[in-house]
């Protein structure tokens, strides 16, 4: 089996222009190979838009090597160690990598687990969505052999998105599409959380759009399970703005009742 | 408490040495032939296991002749074949980074630097007459009577 050199240098042939443009701004990163005594450190190529795909390809080659060595009679633990050594050597062949002690945190960190066959990435993304600008941490994990990668919010453990490898191979995907998508998902989750927190358990919901001074405003009327009262939510920011007056409640109940009757007859 | 502090200090020192920059790597080397097995993968992905003897060792490094051509920055596993530890699973093994390779008549002279803090050569170094002080630097005036001590290990 032939083994190619693993090169993450932006100047290497075949690298896309977008990656090459980020040579000076890739940022530092640590690559941990599980059970390896030291971390592979790069000062300039740590950005996931530069490093993730070359590392995934290198890890995939090493993982394939585990299978090949095991099938040739090498015991599994030894095969994992040898393949990890091969992966580390390949990365060290790129002059931007060096070995450093464990225990230091890095802006971007990558964990290659050749026993479990997984690649995990911890990084920060920057995005601007709906007038909200945010620099936030995400974790992404997936199988080296293939399949989608799952992106999580590391603080809450919630899944923000699932990405196919094909998309991850697009230039600047992490910095653009993924960052936007994650922030959007995060905002949605926060809104949903806010409503649940402020409203408590709800038993009914009515959504309307009203026009105020020429602006269309989404409004949600939500009934509380225990008290039966109706909260009024500003749909733009998912903010609680008041409670429906009792005489309005009666009218709303009449509208709801007539709709129920209509659907029963239908 | 003192013991704990000493352990922490030793660990910090070991960590620094494990990842020390090449120019900072200076320590006493001893000509001690220890039987070892070196293992790794060649650049075309073939596994090799080779038995050889160290030409010299230091706390963090070793030099040996290998028949397989290694390159600088290759990572290899080195295990000591000592009496009573012939089975691979029972041998003390450490990973080393190849830092120097020179062609010799009977193979390749390889200098390698240990990646973890396992003290592989301790049983052998302890047997040497006049054990050197635990220091990463040699005294300015080395004792010429000690034939087993080599020059400073600069970029092994």
Interface residues (C-beta under 8 A of the other chain):
Chain A: X1 X2 X3 X36 X37 X38 X65 X68 X69 X72 X74 X81 X82 X83 X85 X86 X88 X89 X92 X93 X99 X100 X101 X102 X103
Chain B: X15 X16 X18 X19 X39 X40 X41 X43 X44 X45 X47 X73 X74 X75 X76 X77 X95 X97 X115 X116
